[in-house]
Amino acid sequence: MFKSIINGQSKTITSAAIIIGATSLLSKVLGMVRDRILAGEFGAGATLDVYYAAFRIPDLIFNLLVLGALSAGFIPVFIMYYEKGREDGWRLASGILNIMTAILIAVGLIFVFFADKIIPWTVPGFSGEQLQITVALSRIMFLSPIFMGVSAVWGGILQSLKKFFVYSLAPIMYNIGIMIGALFLAPIFGIYGLAYGVVLGAGLHMLVQIPSVIGSGFHYHWHWSARERGVKKIFAMMVPRTLGLAISQVNLLVINIIASTLAVGSIAVFNLANNLQSFPLGVFGISFAIAAFPTLSSAMARDDEAGFVKSFSATTRQILFFILPLSVLFLVLRAQIVRSVLGAGVFSWNDTILTADTLAFFTVSLFAQALSALLARGFFSRHDSLTPFICGLVSAGVNISLALYLAPSMGVAGLALAFSVSSIINMALLWIFLRLKITGGLDEKNIIWSAFKISLATVGLGLTAQAMKYLVEPWLGTDTFVGIAGQGAIAGICGLAVFVGLSLLLRSQEMILFIESFRRKFLRQAKEAKALETESIEEEVK
């Protein structure tokens, strides 16, 4: 049974997305628990500012050197090699693993040695002991990109083989490691315990995937050739993708720099709000994009453009079906969400208001962020990582310009608004350029019609949730966790009920398919349980 769990393959995009979404949900819940622990222990103040600032450069290294190669080139090229012959695929994967690990170790050592020269540029508002601690934490955290790099290769293999369950467990283990750091290591080592927790989480992220990779038949090769065609292809696709991610990371660094000059706690507020908005994004946006990537890559490998469009259209509509109503729920119930998740210990009501206002501006672009993840993978499946880079470059310019303009008047909320505007522009550009590459378009007619129905139902959800929020407030109050969490839960449930009813009334295809899929799965499980019960009775009779 254990073997079937770790080696099971997903047959459809939807089944893969369900697995990724469910585990992502658990990961995000743990992430919110993690943030609640951090907020409760340290508040939105100088300590968390230091922690998040120290995290930025190690995260930059991972995103540029690892995600640049694996998110764009590894999966489509590995699939091409693996379908020709398994050993060819394992040899390619080993080559990438060896080269990537060596590069990460070398770069990590360089950054550790020069951290005291680099970090001050990322936090010009820090000085004295605050700056020294940031440098020390960064040096500890530089171990994490090495573990995450190895883990990313394992994850790329599992995604290519459509073995999403164990791959999806890795972020859960990462959050558990950080929570261990906050709960058990921080009381012993102080703020340095948080950095040790990040390294522990990265190690667990890597280790949990090894059994499934080995169970898939992976054969390690002591292979270093950077001249092999597949390796060269991956690195050729890596260059524009890495540049695109560099732009994204520069965005975050600029936000870091600007936030460090604002009120104390601004970096923490921005990161906490960003983590909250990543909950629906990860569960219902990124999960579908990840699930669709191997299918899109296989379609393009067969030169099946019609199959590509069909999968892309269906995935787009499913993303919108989940993201639009959740965006409105997060907008309407932002204060209840922030207070329920983070409102513990020294995290004050003022911290709650600042974080909720910032979250509101993030939610405006949730749909764009989710669709951008799918659109980018549409380009990657076509072995094109240059176009997403160009689009990202334009949107980054917009983000930085708006952030500089809005931050002085709006504070940290202005940074979130700048991020959302640039995200929407990025999505629009990606859509336009991908459409130009596809004969006959991206099935926009069906997508727009579905989006129209979903939007109408979402308006009903928003109005209902807003009304219920005020109706139940006199009965529950907002002075206790139970009161504010209950207020949000009742308003949210009523809003979702109206969304379901209106979707059925409008005959939304996505709602009908969702209910039918759930019903089929439930009935099948019930039939299997009954069959097992009957078989057990027959055995007893015998």
N, C-alpha and C positions, 0 to 999 in steps of 0.2 A: 504493500500500500504506500509506504514511504517513497519507494522508487517511482511509482506512478504519479505521485504528487510533484516531486522535484523534476521529473522528466516529461510531464504532460505537455502536449502542444495544443495551442488554440487554433481552431479551424476557421473562425471568421473574425472580422475586425471587431464586431460587437462583443463577441465572447472574450476576445483579448482585452477590449476596453473595459469590460465589466471586471475582469481580474485586476487590471492595472488601477482602475478607478476605486475598487474596493480596498485594495492594499494602500493606495494613495490616500483614501479617506482615513484609514487607520493611522498612516504616517502623519497626515495633517492634524489629526486629533492629538497625536503625541507631540507634534510640533507646537500646537496651541498650549498643551500642558507644559511643554518646555518653556514657552514664552511666559506663561503664567508664573512658573517657578522663578524665572529670571526677573520678571517685573516685580513679583512679590518680595523677592530677596533684596533686590538692588534699586527698584524704582526706575523711572525714566530720567536718570541723572548721569553724573560724570562716570560712574563705574561701567554702566552699559555702553556709554559713548566709547569708552576705551576698548571694551570687548568687541563691539561691532567694527570699530576702526581698525583694530589689529587683524580682524578676519579678512579685510578687504584685499590685501596683496596676495596672501596664499590662495584666496578664491580666484583672484585674477590669473595666477599662474595655472591653476587647474582649468579654468575656462578657456584660456588661450591655447595651451599646449595639448590638452586632452580632448575637450569637447570640440575644438577646432578640427581635429582629425576624425574623431569617431562619430560625431553627430552628422557630419556631411558625407565623408567618403567611405568609412569602414564598412557599414552595413551593405550598401549596394555592391561594393567591390567584393566583399567576403561572400555574399550570396552568389555572385557570378563565378567565383573560384570554387566554392563548395559544391555547386551544382555540376561542375565539371568533374570533380573528384574530391572526396572528403580530405584526403591527405594534402591536397593542394590548399584547401581552406585552412587546415591546421597549421601548415607551414607559413602561410600568409599571416595568420593570427599570431603565431609565435614571433615572427619577425617584427611585427608592430609592437608586441608586448615588450620585447627586448630593447628595441630602439627607444620606445616611449619611456620605459623605466630609467634607462641610462640618462636620457635628456632631463627627466624630472629630478633625478638625484643631483646632477651637475648644476642645474639652474637653482635648485633649492639651496645648495651649499653657497652659491654666489650670493643669493639674497640674504641668507643667514649672516654671512660675513659683512655685507654692506647694509644691513637693515637700519642701522642708526643713521645712515646717510639718506636712505630712501623714504622711510616712514614720515619724517617731518614734512616732506612735500605733500603728503596725502592728508595731513591734518595741521594746516598752518595755524589753526586756532588753539592748538595744544601747546603746552610748555611745561618745563620743570618735571616734576614727578609723574604727572599725567602722561607726558610724552615718553619718559623712560619706561613706564609700565607697558605702554602700547608697543614699543620696540621689543621688549622682552616677550610679550605674549605672541607677537608675530613670529619670532624665532622658534618658539615651541610649535606653533601651528603650521610651520613650513613642512613638517613631517606629513601632514594630512594629504597634500596633493600627490605624494608618491603612492600612498595606499589607494587613493581615489583613482589614480591613473591605471593601476593594475585592475581595480574593480571595474573601471569603465570598459576595458577590453573584454573582461568576462561578460559584462552586461551587453556589449555589442554582439557577442557570439549568441547569447541566449535570445536577444531580440531577433536576430537573423533567423534563428531556428524556431521562432514563435513560441518560445518557452518563457512566458512572461511572469509566471507566479513567483519563482525564486528571485528573478530580476527585480520584481516589485517589492520584495521583502527588504532589499538593501537600504532604501531610505528610512525604513522603520528602525533598522538596527543603528543607523547613523544618529537618529533622534534619541534613541535609548542611550547611546554613548554620551551625548551631550547632557542628557538628564542626569546620568550617573555623575558626570562632572559637576553639575550644579548642586545636586543633593548630597553627594558623599565626598567628592574631592575638594570642592570649594571650602567646606568647613575646615578642612585640614590644611590646604595650600593657599587659601584665600582666592583672589581673582585668578591666580595661575591655575587653579583647579578647573576653571572653565575652559582654558586652553588645552589642558590634558584631556578633558572630556571630548573636545573636538577631534583630537588625535585618536582617542579610543573609538569614537563613532566611525571615523574613516576606516580604521582597522576592521571593525565589525562589518562595515559596508562591503569590504573586500572578501572577508572570510566566508560570509553566508552564501556566496554564489559559487564557491569552489566545488561543492558536491554535485551540483547540477551540471556544471561545465564538464567535470570528469565523467559524469553519467551520460553525457552527450557523445562521449567517445573522443574527447580532445586529446591529442597527442602533442606533447611539447617538443619543439625542435630548437636546438641551439643554433638559431638562424639569425644572422645579422645583416644580410645583404640589403642595402638601401637602393640597390640598382634594379631589383626585381620589378617587373612591370606593374604588378599589383600594388606594391609598396609605393612606387613612384606615382601611381594614379591616385592613391589615397593622399599622399603629401601634396600633389598638385591641386587636389580639391581642398586640401587643408588651408592653403595659403589665403585665398579670399575669405574662407569661412573664419579663419583665425583673425584676419583683419576686421571682419564684421563683428566678431566677439570682442575684439580689442576696442572697437568703437563703443560697444555696449558697456564694457567695463570702464572705459574712459568716462562714459555717462555717469556711472555710479561713483567714480572717483570725484568727478566734478560736483556731484550732489553731496558727497562726503565733505569736500572742501567748503562748499557753500554752507552746508548745515553746521560745520564746526565753527562758523563765524556768527551763527544765530544764537538764540537762547540756549542755555544748557539743557540737554536732553533732546535736542532736535534730531540728532543722529539716531538716537534710540526710538523716538516717535516714528520717524520715517521707516525704520526697519521693522518695527512692530506692526505698523499699518500695512506695510508691504507683505509681511508674512501672513497676515489675516486675509488679504485679497488673493494670495496665492493658494488659499484653501480651495475655493471653487475652480480656480484656474487649473490647479494640478489634478484635481479629481475628475473634472468633466471636460477640460480643454486639452491639456497636455496628454492625458491618458489616451484619448482618441487619436491624437496626432502620432503618438508612439506606436499605437496598435496598427494604424494605417500604413506606416512607413514601409514595412516589409512587403505588404501587398502592392503598394504603389511602385516600389522598386522592381518587384517581379513583373508587373504589368509592362513597365518600360523596358525591362530586359527582353521581354517577348515582343516588343514593339506594338503592344496592344493599347493604343491611345483611347479607344472607346471604353475599355476596362478601367483605365486610369481615371477617366472623367466620371464614370459611374461610381467608383469607390470614393473619389474626391467629393462628389456631390452628396452622396449619402452621409459621409462623415461630417461634412460641413453642416448639414441640416441637423444631425444628432448633436453636434456641439452647440449650435444655437438653441436647440430645444432645452438644454440644461443650463446654459450660461446666462441667457437673457432673464429668466425668472429669478435665478440666484443673484444676479447683479442688482435687480430691483429690491430683493429682500435685504441684501447687504446695505443698500442705500437707505432704505426706510428704517431698518433696525440696527443701524451702525452703532448707536450709543449702547443699546442692550447687548450687542455682540461684544464690543470692546470691554464693557464693564464685567460681563459674565466670564469672559475668557481671561482677562488680565487684571481685573479689579481685586487684587489681594495685597496684603501687607502694606508697603509704603507707596504703592501705585495709587496716586490720589485722583480725585474727581477732575482736577485740572488736567492731569495726564490723560484721563479718559476722554475729555472733551477735545484736546489737541489731537489725540490719536484717531478719534471718531471723525473729526473734520478732515483729516488727512486721508482716512480710509474712503470717505465719500468721493473724493476726487479720483482715487485709484479705481473705484468700481465703474466709473464712466467708460473706461477702456477695456474692461474684462473681455468683452466679445472680440475686440481687435487683437488683444494679446493671444487669445485662444486660437483664432483663425490664422494669425501670423505663424504660429507654431506648425500648423498643418500646411500652410502655403510654402513655408521654407522647406519642409520635407518633400513637397511636391517638386521643388527645384532640385533638391539633392538627389531624388530618385532619377532625375534626368541628367545627373552628373554635372549640374550647374550650381556652383556655389558663389559665382561672381555676382549674379543679379541680386540675391539677398544682401550681399555686402554693399552694393551701390544704394539700395533702398535704405539699409540701416544707416549708411553714412548721411544721407539726407535727413532722416528722422532724428539722428543724433544732433545734427546742427540745430534743428528746431528745438529739441529738448534743452540743450545747453543755453541757447539764446533766451528761451522763455523762462528757464530757471533763474537766470541772472536778472531778468526783468521783473519776475513775480515775487521772488523771495523777499526783497526788502519791504514790500507792502503786505504780503500774505503770510510770510514766515514759512514754516515747513510744509503747510498745505499747498503753497504755491509750487513747491518742488513736485508734489504729487500731480498737480494739475498739468504742469509742463510735461511730465512723464506720460500722462494719458493722451494729451494732444499729439505728441510725437508717435505714440503707439498706434493711434488711429491713422495717421499719415503713413506710417510704415506698412500697415495692413493694406491700405488702399493702393499703394505703389506695387506691393507684391502681387496683389490680385490683377492689376492692369497688365503687368509684364508677363505673368503666367498665362493669362488669357490670350495674349498675343502669340504665345508659342503653341497654343492648342487650336487645331482646326475645328471650327464650330463652337468654340467657347467652352465654358465650364458648367453648363447646364444652369445658367443663371435664372431662367424662367421658373423652374421648380424650386430653386433655392429661395428666390424672392417671395414666391407665393407661400411657401412654408414659413418663412420669416415673418410675413404679414400676419398670418394666423397666430403664430407664437407671440408676436408683439401685442396683439389685441388681448389675448389671454393674460399676458404679463401686466397690462394696464389694470385689468380687474384684480390681479393679485396685489399690486401695489396699493390700490385704493382700499382694498379690504384690510390689508395688513396695517395700513396707516390708521384706519378707523378703529380697528380692534385694539391697537396699541393704546389709544386714548380711553377707550371704553373700559378696559380692564385695569387701568392705572389706579383709579380710586380704591379698588378692591385689593390690589396686591402691593401697591406702593413701589418706590424705587430705592428705599433705604437699606434693603437687605439683598443678598445674593439670590435668595429664593424668589423674592418679589420681582426683581428686574429680569432674572432668567425666565421666570414664569410668564411675565409680560411679553417677552420676546418670543417664547415658545408658542403661546396661544395665538399671538398675532401672525406668526409665521405659518403655523398649521392651518389656520383659517384662510390665509392668503393662498397657500398651496392647494387647498381644497377647491377654492374658486378657480384657480388656474386649471386644475384637472377638469372641472365641470365645463368651463368655457372652451377648453381644447377639444373636448368630446363634442360639444355643441357645434363647434366650427369644423368638426371632422378633421382635426389635425392628424396627418398621416403618421407623424412621429409619436404622438400620444397613443394612437391605435396600435401601432407596432410595439410600443413599449408595454402596453397592457397585455397584448397577445403573447409576447415573448415571456412575460412574467407568468402568465396563466399556464402556458405550455410547460415552462420549467417547473412550476408548482405541481401541476397535474402529473408530470413525469416522475417527480420525486415521490408523490403520493402513491402512484402505481408501483414504483419500485419498492417502497416500504411495505405495501400490501402483499406484493409477491414474496418478499422475504419472510413476512409473517406467516403466509400460507405454507411456504416451504418448511418453516420451522415447525408448524403444527403437524405437517405430514411426517416429518422426521420423528416427532414424538410418538405419533400413532404407530409407526413402524417399530 
